Amino acid sequence: MPDRDLPTGEKANGPAWLKPACDYGPLLVFLVVYFASDILTATAALMAATVFAVVVSWVVTRAIPWLPLFAAAILGVFGGLTLAFEDEIWLKIRPTVMQVVFAVALYGSLLLGKPLLKLLINRAFAMPDTAWRVLTLRFTLFFLVMAGLNEVVWRTQSTDFWVTFDTVGQMGINFIFAMSQLPYMLRHHEEAQAAAKGDQFDGRGDGMNDGEADR
């Protein structure tokens, strides 16, 4: 039975502040601690903040989305290696590994005929399968580009620059890319809704015609 003071949709997804706080809060902690201390201390702070975010998400919604859980697991591995060997390279290649895994998962879902993005956000956007395939391919290429960009940045720039790129830079790039895909998604969403309404109208018209014929 859903709580009386909390709508079912809000209970499932949590309050509006939860997702951005859990997604970006640990990164901001990492950024602040790094410039106040050093990369190893910042790595430990990032790992602690990520675990805290996962716990908060569970407490509020009684569910943990698989993407944040996967990101936390990858961070646990590469962050742990960074602290164990006191070598920041492990932390720097973590975004590359994550982006490549995302790209492979998305492209693999295309080959299987079940676009992963459709499974993730179909509740918000109803689109034709062809549109989901195009969108999935776009995100696949985006993740590959981001993986390559991370490699270029950490290999050619200072750690200060990479930390800023890995936090503020990637957040900005991800936001811009997502917003650039929104018109495409809205257009196909509206077309799908219009087609669904047309099908419903045709069905009603056929039913009326059948009734008149029976008379």
N, C-alpha and C positions, 0 to 999 in steps of 0.2 A: 504493500500500500504506500503510495507516494506521500511525502510529508505535506501537511496541510498548508504550511507557510512557504513551501517551495514548489513551483511548478515543475512538472515532470521533465520538460526540456532543459530547464535550468539545472535540475538535479543531475541530469545526465552529462551536461557539458560544463557545469560549474558557472560561477559568476563571470562576468565579462573580463575582469582583471586577471583571472587565474592563468589562462594560457599565455598571454604576453609576459606575465610575471615569472612563470616557470620556464619559459623559453629563453628570455633575455636577461632575467635577473642574474643567473650564474655567470653569464658572459661579462656583465657589468662588474660583478664582484671580482672576476679575474683581471679585468682591465685596471680597476682601482688598486687592487693589492699588488699587481705587478709594478706599477709606477711608484708605489709606496715602499716596495721591498725588492723582491727578485723573482725570477721565473719559477724557481722551485716552490717558494712559498705561495706564489700565485696559482701554481698547479694544484697544490694541496687545497687551497681555498676554493678553486673551481670544482674539484671533486666533492668537497664537503657541501658546497652550495647546490650542486646538482642532485646529490642525495636528498638534501633538504627539500628541494623543489619536487622531487618525485614523491616524497612522503606527504607534502602538502597537497599535491594533486590527488593522492589516494585518500587522504582524510576528508577532503572536500567533496569529491565525486564518487569515492569508493570504486574507482577504476583508474587505470594508468594506460594512456594511449601507447601503442607499440612503438611509435617513432621516438618519443622521449625516452622510453625504456631502452631502445636500441642505442640511442645516442649516449645514454648513461653507461651502458655496458662497454661501448667502444672507448669512452673516456676512462672507464675503470682500468681497461687493459693498457692503453697508451699512456695515461697519466701515471699508472703504477710503474710502468717501465721507465718513465721519465724520472720518477723519484728514486727508484731502485738503482738505476745506473747513473743518476745525476747528469743526465744527458737530455737537453731540450729538443734534440732532433725527433725523438719519439712523439713529443707533443705536437711538433710542427707538421709531421706527416699525417697526424690523425684526421684533419679535415680532408686531405686527399683520399684517404682510405674510405671515409664516410661517403664522400661525393661519388666515388667510383662504385661503391656498393649500391647506393641509391640508383645510379645510372643503370647498372646491370640488372637490378630488380625491376626497374620500369621497363627496360627493353625486353627482358625475359617475359614479363607479363604480356607484352605485345605479341611475342612469338606464340604464347599460349592462347591468344585470343581473349584474354581477360585483363584489359588495361587496369593497372593498379590504381591509378588516379580515380577511375570511375568507382572503385570499391570504397575509396577514402572519402570522396566529396560528392557522391551522387545524390545525397540527401539535399544538398544545397543547390546543386545545378543539375537539372535533367537535360541531357544533350544526346544527340544521335551517337551511335557507336563510332562512326567515322570521325566525328569531332573529338571524341575521347582519344582515339588513336593518334590524331594530329597533336593534341595537347600533350599526350604522354611522350611522344617523340620529341617535342619541344623541350620538355623538362629533362628528358634524358640527355639531350645535347647541352642544355644549360649546366647540368651537374658535371658533365665531362669538362666543359670549359672552366668551371669553377675549380675543379681538381687541378687542371693544368695551371691555372692562374695562381693557386696556392703554392704549387711547386716552384713557379718562377719567383714569387715574392720571397719565400723563405730561403731560397738558394742565392738570391741576388741582393737582398735588402737586410738591414739591421734587424735585430730582435725587436727593438722598439717599434719599428715600422710594421713588422709582421704581426705583433700583438694588436696594434691598432687596426690593421687590415682584418685580422681574424675576428675581431669583435665589431667595431663600428662599421668597418668597410663591408664585411660580408652581410651584416644586417641590412645595410643600405642597398646593396646590390640585389639581395634576395627580395626586398620589398619592391624595388623598381621593376624587377622582372615579373613578379607576381601581378603587380598592377598593370603591366603592359599586356598581360594575357586576359585581363578581366573583360575588355570589350569583346574579344573573341568568344569568351564563355557566355557572356550575357546575350550576345547575338544568337548563338545557337540554342541557348536556353529558351529565349523568346520564341524562336522558330519551333522548337519542340513542343512548347505549350500551345502555340497556335495550331500545330498539327493535331495535338491531342484533342483540342476543343473541336476541330473540324471533324475528327473521327466520331466524337460523341454526337455532334449535330447530325452527321450522316446516319448514325445508328438510330437516332430518334426519328429521323425522316423515314427511314426504311420501316420502322415499327409502325408509324402512322399510316404509311401506304399499305402495309399488310392489313392493318385494321380496316381501312376503307375498302380493301378488296374483299374482305370477309363479309362486309355488309352487302 
